[in-house]
Amino acid sequence: MGDPQMVMYEEEFNQIQVVCERLIRDANALVVFIVDKNGQLIAAAGEHEHLDTTSLASLTAGNIAATGGMAKLLKEKEFTTQFHEGEHQNIHIQIVGQRVILVVIFDERSSLGLVRLRVRKANEDLNRIFESLLKKVQDPSTGSPFAEITDDDIDNLFND
Amino acid sequence: MYYGPGLCGKTTNLQYIYTRTSPQAKGKMISLATETERTLFFDFLPLSLGEIRGFKTRFHLYTVPGQVFYDASRKLILKGVDGVVFVADSQIERMEANMESLENLRYNLQEQGYDLDRIPWVIQYNKRDLPSVASVEELRSLLNPTGAVPDFEATATSGGGVFDSLKAVAKLVLTELKRGGK
């Protein structure tokens, strides 16, 4: 099978959220969010209430997958950074630790140079957090959080 | 993940699900399609199915582009797949396309490190309302010879069988997740 399912624990989630909040401030960004490569939103910070983050997450992952496909054709491992420039807003996309995607949306109050600089630092922090999370998930003594769910529970979801 | 040959009704399945679910259970449906409404990259529909013991269940439904020459995009969308609805076109003249698409699914999954025999999947025999369709027995003998895969008859345009297929695959995916998904 491909990647194992990602399980997120509260401790790491809070650490990730702190990194996102800091990046918003340091980079003068509008929105920061983190998505896994399958398109699931992991964390978001900034003014994201008015944004359809679920769709953005899915499209970001699709974008990364397509770019990864192009990299493969050029015999590159991956293209780790993408930048999309709009009239008012811009999107900076960075792959973190080959596993998750860090997205920064910013406008004219910031600049690509500043965003790149701050993303580099956030990248290091996130890498460390996801490394420790991966170790935790792979530890055989950590049971599946879904172990208590019975077949009846699943059946009940579909009884309508 | 909805997989199948071109014009078999994958997008129609998603559109029907979209129109028949309550607004609070679904997100926006996204279609990355060409001007002639052929899927270019994927369609996407996020869907909540309720709670199990306090866990919210949220599904992300995707379709792949069916046309043969979009194989590079199709492969990408299979990354991280949890379950597949294979949508077959019941029309006799599409039998070869069905078999080719199923082989393509098996091959592309293998390339991503998955084995079709070991992931949750169901077959949907779609377009049962059309005049020139093969019998379910014929379809089954070609696409599901051992009968091991749950299969459903459907007419995605009017919705028949659409939710049966979705529920069946969702249930298999949850059972797999509970088992550890490894």
Interface residues (C-beta under 8 A of the other chain):
Chain A: M1 G2 D3 P4 Q5 K37 N38 G39 Q40 D52 T54 S55 S58 L59 G62 A65 A66 G68 G69 S144 F146 A147 E148 I149 D151 D153 I154 D155 N156 L157 F158
Chain B: G27 K28 I30 L32 F41 F42 F44 P46 L49 G50 E51 I52 R53 F55 T57 H60 A72 S73 K75 L76 I77 K79 G80 Q112 G113 Y114 R118 I119 K167 A170 K171 L174 T175 L177 K178 G180 G181 K182
